[in-house]
Amino acid sequence: FAFWSPASGGDPIARDEWLENTRTVYEVQAWSLRELNVRLAGETAGVSFTASEKSHFRGRDVSGGHFVGDVWAKSGAGWQRAARYSSRLPKLPPTKPSGKG
C-alpha cells in the first residue's frame, strides 16, 4: 500500500508511515464520506469517494474536501488496498436555489 497526494510532492508515502501519521500527527474532529463509487474489474476494484473533514495535520488546519481514489486487489488473503490517491477539492461557493422545480 502507498499513499499519493499533491502535498507529498509526488512521492508516495509508505503504508507504515501513513499509519503512523494517522495515529500521531493527524487529528480528525469530524469526517464524512459522500459519492462512493465502486468499479470491479476481475480481481481488481477501483473505489472513489469525496470526503469532507475538519482536521489538523502536525498542528496545521487541513480541513476541507478531498477526492479519494483507492485501488484494491484480491489475493489469497482477500481484498487489500494497493494504493490510495487523494487530492484536495476546490472550495466552491455555496449554490443558491434557482427557484425552479
Residue pairs with C-beta under 8 A, 6 or more apart in sequence:
1 14
1 15
1 18
1 80
1 81
1 82
1 83
1 84
2 12
2 13
2 14
2 15
2 83
2 84
3 12
3 13
3 15
3 18
3 83
3 84
3 85
3 86
4 10
4 12
4 13
4 83
4 84
4 85
4 86
5 13
5 85
5 86
5 87
6 87
6 88
12 83
13 21
21 57
25 57
25 58
26 55
26 56
26 57
27 55
27 56
27 57
28 53
28 54
28 55
29 54
29 55
30 53
30 54
31 51
31 52
31 53
31 54
31 55
32 51
32 52
32 53
33 49
33 50
33 51
34 49
34 50
34 51
34 52
35 48
35 49
35 50
36 47
36 48
36 49
37 47
37 48
37 49
38 45
38 46
38 47
39 45
39 46
39 47
43 73
43 74
43 75
44 71
44 72
44 73
44 74
45 71
45 72
45 73
45 74
45 79
46 69
46 70
46 71
46 72
47 69
47 70
47 71
47 72
48 67
48 68
48 69
48 70
49 67
49 68
50 65
50 66
50 67
50 68
50 89
51 65
51 66
51 68
52 64
52 65
52 66
53 62
53 63
53 64
53 65
53 66
54 63
55 61
55 62
55 63
56 62
64 88
64 89
64 91
65 88
65 89
65 91
66 86
66 87
66 88
66 89
67 86
67 87
67 89
68 84
68 85
68 86
69 84
69 85
69 86
70 81
70 83
70 84
70 85
71 81
71 82
71 83
71 84
72 79
72 80
72 81
72 82
73 79
73 80
73 82
74 80
